[in-house]
């Protein structure tokens, strides 16, 4: 494993990737902050307003894997530039149909579908430019972009809409994403094509590699035995080679359950169960988002230092079980000061695995499959979060918060047994 540090180009790629993902997050999460405006000023019913708010996420879920395949085939630069550019175009086009709920849903969904390119391609390009001993930190920083983008949306969108209505918000998104499209075109460079090998980095003495992977060591695209074809290792399907990717996808889907339970119902839990005022509860949630964002970076750096992503992921999963149970116990009584501290800690733990999982998926998938694999990873998490919204609400209605959070703790508990024993790296 090389000990060379990341190049200057790698850090430029990371910064652009973070900014582009923040812009895409604003486009996807932004309409949710405009539900009150759509209801009061545009005359939409709450159902119509909620449908418009959910439309970008729906479009995103439908196209994540397709954009990942596009990035694998044509490169990250084209995928990010084209996707975020189309987001700008669809956002501007939505101004023309702002009075029609049906057309708004269609066009805003198309905007989310275009923005999905960034979710798949930006992680892929970051992983490609950073050496393994810095990828955990890099992906942790990259994963900060989503909570940061949501925070920016929460601060900027309400006053923009108050000043200029929904069209002002759409023009704001079009401007931000349009500028990022130009920046992506100017600064993003596809990563150098690595030698595609598979290494079980946590167990170097174990020689279990398939024959084709152990001997297919040529550079992708260079001639091998007189043939102008990619090496055997570069074309192998990592989903058929072993169960690693399937298991990481399953683990991430389970670990996202407490994450979205806290992010979706945390505010109301603090207000209703703990008796905290709305303003103070909002501040607690904001602090939790910031701590969680920093936590992703710290955990990613720790995985670089320890040399094991899955080992640290197992620790995070066990910690998630503990903090969710703690929230369930606190739901039995009103202890606002203790609840605030535990909620911040629980929220941070619930998102700590994100960077680890994405880094593991990209490394195990290899350079020719990482886009599709990251798309699948994102899709699983978004689908699970979409189901969790109404599902956890139904649990609380039927059983109350203590038992509901107790049931939520089962998800990270199950994940502990699914986490693989060792990392797999097909990039290094």
Secondary structure, DSSP 8 states (H G I E B T S, - for coil): -------HHHHHHHHHHHHHHHHHHHHHHGGGGGHHHHHHTS---HHHHHHHHHHHHHHHHHHHHHHHHHHHHH-HHHHHHHHHHHHHHHHHHHGGGTT-HHHHHHHHHHHHHHHHHHHHHHHHHHHHHS-HHHHHHHHHHHHHHHHHHHHHHHHHHHHHHHHHHHHHHHHHHHHHHHHHHHHHHHH-----------B-TT-TT-----HHHHH--S-TTS-BTTB-S--HHHH--HHHH-SHHHHHHHHHHHHHHHHHHHHHHHHHIIIIIT---HHHHHHHHHHHHHHHHHHHHHHHHHHHHHT-HHHHHHHHHHHHHHHHHHHHHHTTS--HHHHHHHHHHHHHHHHTHHHHHHHHHHHHH-TTTHHHHHHHHHHHHHHHHHHHHHHHHHHHHHH-HHHHHHHHHHHHHHHHHHS-SS--BS--
